[in-house]
Amino acid sequence: MAVLVRVFGDIDVAEEAVQDAFAAAMTHWPVSGVPPSPAGWIITTARRRAIDRLRREATRDDRHAQAALLHARDEPAEESPVPDDRLRLIFTCCHPALAPAARVALALRLLGGLTTAEIARAFLVPEPTMAQRLVRAKGKIRDARIPYRVPKDADLPDRIRSVLAVVYLIFNEGYAASSGEQLTRPDLCAEAIRLGRLLAELMPDEPEVLGLLALMLLVEARRPARTTANGDLVPLAEQDRARWDRTLIDEGQVLVRRCLRRDRPGPYQIQAAVNAVHSDAPSVAETDWRQVVTLYDQLLAVAPSPVAALNRAAAVAEVDGPAAALALIDRLDLADYHVCHAIRADLLRRLGRADEAAAAYEAAIARTGNAAERAFLAQRRASLPAQP
């Protein structure tokens, strides 16, 4: 996709060409075998199919087809995708002419490996609403002839916030998949970290870039302990911290310290600091929960959101008890967010309110498409004591 958008200057043309090429591969590869360079084969085939289609449409006075065909003639062919192409397309999707939410959603759809339904869940909106946003965003890029290139240094501040949001949400879907049988999608986590490293090379003096990379590294470090050998979810309080990846933790903590020295706090840096506190603690009981609450207070001051408030409430439960946390959560407007119901269920369980906890677990189960999460929540519900 990234290579073909650069070649043709049109996202729709590139998308259709890639689909045509994969359809051709499904026909030819079972007969002739997988070629030595599958990506090169796809790109070459897609480019030829796109040029053939554009030539046919250009004869019908389709101006978009003519423009894309001219763009392709002027652009030398590229036989294999390179990382910079993907980053360029993310910057293109994050053009300031698009609404912020549309920028992020479009990049996630084209490059993040996420379906429209998964993106809609990330934004907590209905799937048809997200589908409309994607169509409008692609149309605006095409109609406004937004160029496919990394912006100049002076233009980066207008786009970097959205680019970081794209990388963060790719990682978020990898950390806790919104659907499927497995809790995580390691491929997405690896891709997000790769993009984060590229951005850190591109903008080494931007604290939020370093903060996001630190956040991802510190969270990824816990992945080996987040599931059992059978793929069952293990909550933070029950994880074997000896299985955490100390190399990633050390790298992430170095980045956090670099951010602290610059004293320009932002939401990703603060979240990275929260995870640095967790990575320092030998156990949940020995975690500096007051510092975690203080950091979430700072996060809410910088970037207020109901999800941040939910995470703060979970930390408050460790400082002031589950009743204080429950009172905070019941004020939040997160009725469709399964994590909110799951945290609420756990607080109710700790308060001995088993019937209400069971109902909250059921609400959480109904709102997640991830089988590992559903199994964990169902097990917790089944473990509740029977009520008279």
N, C-alpha and C positions, 0 to 999 in steps of 0.2 A: 504493500500500500504506500509506504513512505517513498520508495523509489519512483513508483508510477505517478504519484501526485506531483513529484518534482518534474517528471518527464512531460506530463500533459497539462499541468496547471489547473486541473479540475478534479475535485474529490469524487463526484458522481461517476465520471468516466473511469477513474482508477478503480473504484469499487466494483463496477460492472465487469471491468477487464479481469480483475483478480478472480471474481466468481466464475467467469468463463474459463479461465486458465485452470482452476481447480476442477471444474467439471471435465475439462479435457484430460487432466491427469487421471481422474477416476476411470476414464475410458481406456487410455493408452498404457498407463503404468502396469496394470495387472497383466497385460499382454507382452509388452516390451521390457518390463522391469523398471525399477526406480533408476533415474539417470544419476550420473556421478555427482552432479550439482543440482539437487532438486530445486533450491531457491532460484538459481540461475535459469533453470528450465521454466519455472512458473513466470518469472519476470519477462523472459523473452517471449513466451507464448502470449502472456497478457498484453504485452506491448503490441504484438502483431495483430491480435484480435481487436484491440482498441483502435488501432489505425484503420483496419478494414471497416469497422463500424462507423468511425468518424467520416471516412470517405463517402460511405453511403448516405449518411445523414447530411453531410455538407452539400451534397447535390440537391437536397431538398431545401436549401437556403436556411439551414439551421446555423445561426451565428455563433452559438456556443460551440458547436461541432467544428466550425471553421477555425475559431480561435484556438481550440485545443489541438487541432491538427497542425496549425502553424507552430504552436509551442513545441510540439513533439518533433517537428522537422528541425527546429533550431537547437534542440537539446540532444547531445550525444547519448547513445544507449548505455545503460548501466547493467551489468550482468549479475551483480550480487548486491544484496542489501548491506548497508554499512550503518553503524550506530548513529552517526551524525544525521543521516536521513530521517531517522525516527524522531530525533530531538528537534530537527527543523520542522517536522510536521506538527509536533506538539506546540511549538511556538506559533505556527501558522493558525492552528485551531484556537489559540489563546489571543488572537488579535483583539485590540481594544474596541474595534467596531462591533464586536459581538457582546451580548450581555454576559456578565461573569459566569452565571450558572450554565449558559449555553456553551461557553468556551470549554469549560471543564468537561461537560457531558459529551461533547463532540470528540474531544481527544480521548476520553475513556472508551468511547464506542469504536473509534478507528484504530487505536493503538494499545488500549489497555487490556484487551482480551475480555472485556465485559459485555454482556448482553444488555439490551435495552431494559429488560426487567431488573437486572442486577444494578444498573445505574439508577433506575427509579428508586430502588430500595435504599441506595446510598444517600439519595437526596430526600428520602421520606416523602415521595410524591407518587401518584398513580402512574402506572406504565403508559397509558395513552398520552398523558401530559408530557412525559419525557420523550415519547416518540415524536410528538409535534415539535418540541424544542429542537430535536436533532434535525428534522427536515428543514425547519426555518434557518438554522445555523448554516447548514450546507448550502442552502439557496443564497444566503447573504454573501458567503465567501465567493460563490460563483458569480453572482450578479454584480458585486462590487469589485470583482477582479482583484481580490486580496492576494498579494504576491506570496509565493512559496519561498521563504528565505528566513534565516535567523535574523532578527532585527539588529540594528546597530546598537552599540553600547548605550547610547543615550536613550534608546527605546526600551531597554530591558526592564526598567522599573515598572513600566505599564503592563508588562506581561508576566513577570516572574511570579507574582502571587498566584495567578491562575495555573501556571506551569507546576508550581509546588503542590497545589491542590490536586492536580491530576496524578502526580507521582504518589502523593499521600493516599489517595483513594484506590489506586492500583494496589498499593501495599496493604491497605485495609481489607480489601476483598481477598487478598492472599492470606492475611493473618486469620481471618474468620470468614470463610466462604459463605455467601448468602444462600447457596443451594448446593445440592450434591451430597454424596455419601461421606466425604472426608471433611474433617474440621478445617483444614488449611489447604491452600494451593501454593506450594513452595515455588512453583515457576513464576507466579506473579510477584511474590516477595523478592525473588532474585532479580527479576526485571526492574522492579521499583528501586532496589538498592543500586543496581547498575546505572540507572538513569540518575539517581541521586549522586553517585560518584562523578558522572559526567558533568552534572551541574556544578558540583563543588570545584571541578577543574576549570569550568567556564567562569564561575563567579566566586573565587576563593575568599573574597572580602565581604561577602554577603552573609551576615550571621544567621538569617533564617534558612538559607540553603544548608549551612553546616548543621543547624538545629534539626532540620528534617532528616538529614543523613544520620545524625546521632540517634534520633528517635527510632528510626527504622532498625539500626544496628542493635540497639539495646533491647528492643522488642523481639527481634529475630533471634537474639541470643537465647531466649526462653523456649523456642519452638521444640527442641528435643524433649523437653520435660512436660509439654502441654498435652501430650496424648500417651496412652499406654501402647504396648506392642500391638494390641488389637485395634488401635485407633480410637479408643474411648477418651473422652475429654477429661483432663485433670485440671481443676481450678487452681489458681495461684497459691492458695493457702495450703494445698496438698502436694505441690510440686517438689520433686527432688532437686534441690538447687545445685547439687553437685553435677547435674547433667546440663546446666546452663553453659553456654559457650563463652568461656572467659576471654578468648581472643577478641570476639565481637564486643564484649562488655568493655574491655580495656580501650579499644578503639573508640567506642561511643563515648566513654567518660572523658577521654582526651579532647574530643570535639566539644563536649559540654563545657569543659573548663575554658577552652578557647572562646566560646560564646560568652561565658561569664566575664572574662577579661574585657570584652568589647562593650559590655554594659548597654546593649541595645536590645532589650528583651522583646521577643515576639512569641506567638502561640506555639510554633514548633519547638523553639528553644525551651519554653516552659514545660511542655509535655516531655521533652527529652530529659529535663531536670527531674521531673517526677519519676521517670523510669530509671534514672541514675540512682535515686534514693532507694528504689526497690532492689536494684542490682547490688547495692552496698550491704543490704540487710541479710544476715545469715538465715533468718526465718521471718514469717509474717509477724510474729509477736515482737520481734526485735526491730521492726520497721519504724522509722521516725514518722509516724502518722501525722503528727502536728505539722511537721514540715510539708508533708504532702498536701494537707488542707491549706496551708499558707500559699503553696504554689498554685493550687487551684483557684484560690482567691485572686491571685495575680492574673491567672489565665482568664477568669471571668471579667476582670477589669479591662484586659487588653482585647479579648475576643469573646464576648458573652454568647453563650449558646445553651440550649436545654441539655444537650449531651454532656457538655462540660460540667453543668450544674449537677447532673446525675452522677458523674464520676466523683465530684466533690462530696456528694451525699454519701457515697459508698465509703469514702475515707473518713467522713464524720462519724460513721457507725463504729469505727475502730477507736475513736477518741471519746465521743460522748454517748455511745451506745446506739442500739438499733432503733429505739423509739425516736430519738432526735433525727436520725437519718430518714426514717419513714415519713416524718412530718414534712421534711424538705421535699422528698420525692412526690408526695401526694399533691404538691403544688405545681408540678411540672406538666406540660402539655406534650406527652410522649405516648399517647394511647396506642399508636401503631408500631412502636419500637419494642421488639421482643426483649431486648436487654433490660429495659426499664422494668418490665413485668418480672423478669428473672431475678433482678436485684431485690425488687419489692417482695417477691416470694421468699427469698432467703431471709430478709429482715423479719417478716412475719413468722417464719419458722423459728427464728431465734427468740422471738417474743412469746412463743408457745401458742400462737393463733393458727392452729393447724388447718382449720376449715378455710380461712381466708388465704392461707399460704397455698393450699391445693388449688383454689380458684385462680390465683396469680400464676402458678405453674402452668395450668391449663391455658391461660391467656398467652403466656410466653411460647408454649409448644405450638399453638395455633398460628403464631406469627413468624416462625422461622422455617426456612426451607432446607436447613442443614440437618442431615440425618444424625450426625454425631451430637449436635446440640439438643435435638429432640430426645435422643436416647438418654442423655445426661439429665435433662429436665424431668423426663418421665421417671427415671430412677429416683431422683430426689423427691418427687411427688409420692412415689410408692413408699418411701422410707418415713413419711410423716406418721406420727403416732395416731392411732385410731381415737376418734372423739366420742364421748358418751352421747 
